Amino acid sequence: PFTDNSPIDEQKAALESGLAFRGKNNLCITKQGSFVFLGEIITDGDFSLRETPPENLCETCNRCQKA
């Protein structure tokens, strides 16, 4: 298991796995928002995504850019 100090780019892994999308502020946005803790477990287990990836809600919001 890894947290914060990992050989894996956590943001890239979250984006490629469908866990998040990249917002206009370059943060990973999940269904819970952008203030999330990313970690990973390295395994040879076969896992599939059980949830649909979050919808990209950054199309018209622009609140982070205005702030």
Kinemage of the C-alpha trace (Angstrom):
@kinemage 1
@onewidth
@group {chain A} dominant
@subgroup {mainchain}
@vectorlist {calphas} color= white
{ca pro a 1} P 0.000 0.000 0.000
{ca phe a 2} L 1.071 3.571 -0.705
{ca thr a 3} L -0.094 7.026 0.319
{ca asp a 4} L 1.495 10.380 -0.558
{ca asn a 5} L 4.897 8.888 -1.446
{ca ser a 6} L 4.373 6.453 -4.271
{ca pro a 7} L 6.028 5.467 -7.551
{ca ile a 8} L 2.575 5.860 -9.142
{ca asp a 9} L 1.172 9.179 -10.371
{ca glu a 10} L -1.988 9.117 -8.223
{ca gln a 11} L -3.839 11.769 -10.216
{ca lys a 12} L -3.176 10.005 -13.523
{ca ala a 13} L -4.288 6.676 -12.044
{ca ala a 14} L -7.501 8.235 -10.689
{ca leu a 15} L -8.269 9.765 -14.082
{ca glu a 16} L -7.494 6.623 -16.100
{ca ser a 17} L -9.447 4.371 -13.742
{ca gly a 18} L -12.585 6.483 -14.089
{ca leu a 19} L -12.514 7.486 -10.428
{ca ala a 20} L -12.305 11.192 -11.288
{ca phe a 21} L -12.127 13.733 -14.071
{ca arg a 22} L -9.720 16.673 -14.353
{ca gly a 23} L -11.363 19.988 -13.571
{ca lys a 24} L -10.465 23.332 -15.102
{ca asn a 25} L -8.439 23.969 -11.933
{ca asn a 26} L -6.335 20.847 -12.780
{ca leu a 27} L -7.563 19.011 -9.691
{ca cys a 28} L -9.117 15.550 -9.745
{ca ile a 29} L -12.861 15.944 -9.231
{ca thr a 30} L -14.783 12.943 -7.870
{ca lys a 31} L -18.455 12.511 -7.019
{ca gln a 32} L -17.503 13.751 -3.525
{ca gly a 33} L -15.701 16.851 -4.827
{ca ser a 34} L -12.021 17.750 -5.166
{ca phe a 35} L -10.975 17.448 -1.512
{ca val a 36} L -10.284 13.701 -1.516
{ca phe a 37} L -7.454 11.487 -0.309
{ca leu a 38} L -5.856 9.319 -2.996
{ca gly a 39} L -4.008 6.125 -2.143
{ca glu a 40} L -3.280 2.856 -3.849
{ca ile a 41} L -2.628 -0.796 -3.181
{ca ile a 42} L -0.335 -2.640 -5.585
{ca thr a 43} L -1.690 -6.104 -6.311
{ca asp a 44} L -2.036 -8.609 -9.119
{ca gly a 45} L -5.739 -9.022 -8.309
{ca asp a 46} L -8.272 -8.531 -11.094
{ca phe a 47} L -10.681 -5.716 -10.222
{ca ser a 48} L -13.311 -4.078 -12.330
{ca leu a 49} L -14.890 -0.646 -11.990
{ca arg a 50} L -18.224 -1.029 -10.199
{ca glu a 51} L -19.423 2.545 -10.563
{ca thr a 52} L -19.733 4.751 -13.585
{ca pro a 53} L -17.144 7.530 -13.761
{ca pro a 54} L -18.337 10.925 -12.536
{ca glu a 55} L -19.810 13.244 -15.126
{ca asn a 56} L -17.540 16.137 -16.105
{ca leu a 57} L -19.349 19.038 -14.460
{ca cys a 58} L -16.714 21.628 -15.377
{ca glu a 59} L -18.197 22.517 -18.734
{ca thr a 60} L -19.930 25.737 -17.702
{ca cys a 61} L -19.336 26.274 -13.979
{ca asn a 62} L -16.098 28.356 -14.045
{ca arg a 63} L -16.313 29.098 -10.280
{ca cys a 64} L -12.720 27.951 -9.670
{ca gln a 65} L -11.438 30.184 -12.454
{ca lys a 66} L -13.364 33.178 -11.166
{ca ala a 67} L -12.015 32.631 -7.642
